[in-house]
């Protein structure tokens, strides 16, 4: 199915990392009737406001990239905020899309939905097969609920709602607050600040041993448009890069790209999180999509984006 360039497409979270990339990709492809609302313009926690938006703007397609996100520290210290906000936003958007007769909805999940000790690489069928990683289970439970909402509305009402599980994302539009950011932007910020301060070393959390997979966010955006046009199934589908690196290797790469001349120290008293999270993206690759930006090139682009931010924010 080819999307009509005159279609009304609502990108929820269009100012965030993933949503912003989807918005830019749709613009690049010539879509002219994109719908985006800032938090001040539309509070997604307000069910009535979401219903009014759907009734007034009548989107034909919805990309759900709006979520409360953060790294290990944020998930650990704000569990109530993470589970409440994400459950509410998802419920309002998905239920509202059904009521408004939206043609297709794409729900962006997360690789953290998979069990902590699931076999690697992570296949879609491993969902709910064993216990989650405790440091982000609140966010994961909310995302799993979003997946189940899409499946339920698909089964009961025939809605074409699909769920996409991206791996760790990075790139333009990321945020670099050390209290709430994910590992890659946090490393960029740490090494940049240490270089500016002429610090002798940078201390990183954990042992550096866990493996993580990273996908440049513009690649995810291309994947989302591809899936809107080529995928319709209640089964979730993974979107990853296909290879992973250790956090120790990642830190070394960021150190090199930022140009920090000092040492790296590892604080093993801090949590490592899940030992490994490599997605099995074979179903996605079999459909004909592949990522275009490798990790080194992507980190260079991400650092360039960081340097454009006011005070590195």
C-alpha positions in Angstrom: 0.0 0.0 0.0 1.4 3.3 -1.1 0.6 6.2 1.3 -1.2 9.1 -0.4 1.0 12.2 0.0 -2.2 14.2 0.7 -3.0 11.9 3.6 -3.5 13.4 7.1 -0.8 11.9 9.3 -0.6 12.6 13.0 2.8 12.1 14.5 2.3 12.0 18.3 5.6 13.1 19.9 6.8 14.9 16.8 9.3 17.0 18.8 10.9 13.9 20.4 13.8 11.8 19.2 11.8 9.1 17.3 8.8 11.3 16.4 11.0 14.1 15.2 12.8 11.8 12.8 9.5 10.3 11.5 8.3 13.9 10.9 11.4 14.9 9.0 11.3 11.7 6.9 7.6 12.3 6.0 8.5 15.9 5.0 11.4 14.6 2.9 9.0 12.3 1.1 6.7 15.2 0.2 3.8 14.6 2.7 2.1 18.0 3.1 -0.7 17.4 5.6 1.3 16.4 8.7 -0.3 16.9 12.1 1.8 17.6 15.1 1.0 19.1 18.5 3.3 20.2 21.3 2.5 19.2 24.9 1.2 22.7 25.5 -1.1 22.5 22.5 -2.4 19.0 23.3 -2.1 17.2 26.7 -2.1 13.5 25.8 -2.9 12.8 29.5 -6.3 14.5 28.9 -8.7 12.0 27.4 -11.3 14.6 26.4 -8.6 16.8 24.7 -7.4 13.8 22.7 -11.0 13.0 21.6 -11.5 16.6 20.5 -8.3 16.5 18.5 -9.3 13.4 16.7 -12.8 14.8 16.0 -11.5 18.1 14.7 -8.4 17.1 12.8 -9.5 13.7 11.5 -6.1 12.1 11.0 -6.1 9.1 8.6 -2.8 7.7 9.9 -1.2 7.9 13.4 2.4 7.3 14.4 2.6 6.9 18.2 6.1 8.1 19.2 4.9 10.0 22.3 6.2 8.5 25.6 7.8 9.3 28.8 11.3 7.8 28.4 14.6 7.8 30.3 17.6 5.7 31.3 18.3 3.4 34.2 18.4 6.2 36.8 15.1 7.8 35.7 13.3 4.5 35.6 14.6 3.5 39.0 13.7 6.8 40.7 10.4 7.6 39.0 8.5 4.3 38.6 5.0 5.7 39.2 5.5 8.5 36.7 6.8 6.1 34.0 4.0 3.6 34.3 1.1 6.1 34.8 2.0 8.5 32.0 2.7 5.9 29.4 -0.4 3.9 30.2 -2.6 7.0 30.0 -1.1 8.4 26.7 -1.3 5.0 25.0 -4.9 4.3 26.1 -6.1 7.8 25.0 -4.4 7.6 21.6 -5.3 4.0 20.7 -8.9 4.2 21.9 -9.3 7.6 20.2 -7.9 6.3 16.9 -10.5 3.5 16.9 -13.3 5.9 17.7 -12.1 8.3 14.9 -11.9 5.5 12.3 -8.1 6.0 11.7 -7.0 3.8 8.8 -3.7 2.7 10.3 -1.8 3.3 13.5 1.8 2.5 14.2 2.7 2.0 17.9 6.4 2.4 18.8 7.4 0.1 21.6 10.8 -0.7 23.0 13.3 -3.5 23.2 13.0 -3.4 27.0 9.7 -5.3 26.7 11.7 -8.5 26.4 12.6 -10.7 29.4 15.9 -9.9 31.1 17.4 -13.3 30.5 15.7 -14.2 27.2 17.9 -16.1 24.6 19.8 -13.8 22.2 19.1 -12.4 19.7 15.6 -11.5 20.9 12.9 -12.9 18.8 9.4 -11.4 18.8 7.9 -14.6 20.3 10.0 -14.2 23.5 7.6 -11.5 24.7 6.1 -12.4 28.2 8.1 -15.6 28.3 9.9 -14.8 31.6 10.7 -11.9 34.1 11.6 -8.4 33.0 14.7 -6.4 33.8 13.8 -4.8 37.2 15.5 -1.5 36.5 13.0 -0.6 33.8 10.0 -2.9 34.3 7.6 0.0 34.9 8.3 1.4 31.4 8.3 -2.1 30.0 5.0 -3.1 31.5 3.4 0.1 30.1 4.8 -0.6 26.6 3.6 -4.2 26.7 0.1 -2.9 27.6 0.3 -0.7 24.5 1.1 -3.7 22.3 -1.8 -5.6 23.8 -4.2 -2.7 23.3 -3.3 -2.6 19.6 -3.8 -6.4 19.3 -7.1 -6.2 21.2 -8.5 -3.4 19.0 -7.3 -5.3 15.9 -9.0 -8.5 17.0 -12.3 -7.0 18.3 -12.8 -4.2 15.8 -10.6 -5.0 12.8 -8.3 -2.0 13.3 -5.1 -1.9 11.3 -2.9 -1.2 14.4 0.7 -2.4 14.3 3.4 -2.5 16.9 7.0 -1.9 16.2 9.9 -2.6 18.6 13.0 -0.5 17.9 16.3 -1.1 19.5 18.2 1.7 21.4 17.9 4.9 19.4 20.2 7.8 19.1 20.8 10.8 16.8 19.3 14.3 16.1 16.8 15.4 18.6 18.2 13.3 21.5 18.5 14.8 25.0 21.7 14.9 27.0 20.6 15.4 30.6 22.7 13.1 32.7 19.9 12.4 35.1 17.4 11.2 32.4 19.2 10.3 29.2 20.1 6.9 27.7 23.6 5.5 27.7 24.9 6.9 24.3 23.8 10.5 24.7 24.9 10.4 28.3 28.4 9.2 27.2 28.6 12.0 24.6 27.7 14.6 27.3 30.2 13.1 29.8 33.2 12.9 27.5 32.4 16.4 26.0 32.2 18.0 29.5 35.3 16.2 30.6 37.2 17.4 27.6 36.1 21.0 28.2 37.1 20.8 31.8 40.4 19.1 31.0 39.5 16.3 33.4 41.9 13.4 33.8 39.2 10.7 33.6 35.6 10.0 32.9 33.7 7.6 35.2 31.1 5.4 33.6 28.4 3.3 35.3 28.8 -0.4 35.7 31.4 -2.8 34.4 31.2 -2.0 30.7 30.5 -5.6 30.0 26.8 -5.5 28.8 26.1 -5.6 25.1 23.8 -3.0 23.5 22.5 -2.5 19.9 22.1 1.0 18.6 20.0 2.3 15.6 20.4 5.7 14.2 17.0 7.4 14.5 16.8 8.4 10.9 17.0 4.7 10.0 14.1 4.0 12.4 12.1 6.8 10.6 12.6 5.2 7.3 11.6 1.8 8.8 8.3 3.3 10.2 7.3 4.7 6.8 8.2 1.4 5.2 6.1 -0.5 7.7 3.1 1.8 7.3 3.2 0.8 3.6 4.2 -2.8 3.8 3.2 -4.4 7.1 -0.2 -5.3 8.6 -0.1 -8.0 11.3 -1.0 -8.2 15.0 2.4 -9.7 15.7 5.0 -7.2 16.9 8.0 -6.6 14.6 11.6 -5.8 15.6 13.6 -3.0 14.1 17.3 -3.1 14.9 20.7 -2.6 13.4 21.6 -6.3 13.4 24.8 -6.1 15.5 25.7 -5.0 19.0 28.8 -3.7 20.9 29.8 -3.7 24.6 29.3 -0.6 26.6 33.1 -0.6 27.0 33.5 -0.5 23.3 30.9 2.2 22.9 32.6 4.4 25.5 35.9 4.0 23.6 34.3 5.0 20.4 32.6 8.1 21.9 35.9 9.0 23.6 37.7 8.9 20.3 35.0 10.9 18.4 34.7 13.6 21.0 38.5 13.8 21.3 38.8 13.2 25.0 42.5 12.4 25.8 42.0 11.1 29.4 41.2 7.7 30.9 37.9 5.8 31.4 37.1 4.5 34.9 34.3 2.0 35.6 32.2 2.2 38.7 31.2 -1.4 39.2 29.0 -0.5 42.2 26.5 1.0 39.7 24.0 -1.3 37.9 24.7 -2.8 34.5 21.1 -3.5 33.6 20.3 -6.3 31.2 23.4 -8.3 30.1 22.5 -8.1 26.4 19.7 -6.8 24.2 20.2 -7.7 20.6 17.1 -7.8 18.6 16.5 -10.5 16.0 15.3 -8.2 13.1 15.3 -11.0 10.5 11.6 -10.6 9.8 12.1 -6.9 9.1 15.1 -7.5 7.0 13.2 -10.2 5.0 10.6 -7.6 4.1 13.3 -5.6 2.2 14.4 -3.0 4.7 17.9 -2.5 6.0 19.6 0.2 8.1 21.9 2.6 6.3 24.0 4.4 9.0 26.7 2.4 10.9 27.5 3.1 14.5 30.7 5.2 14.0 29.1 7.4 11.3 26.0 7.7 13.5 27.9 8.7 16.6 29.8 11.4 14.6 26.4 12.8 13.4 25.0 12.6 16.9 28.0 14.5 18.3 27.6 17.2 15.6 23.9 17.5 16.6 24.9 17.8 20.3 27.3 20.7 19.5 24.5 22.7 18.0 22.5 22.6 21.2 22.4 25.6 23.6 24.8 24.7 26.4 24.8 21.1 25.1 21.2 20.4 26.2 
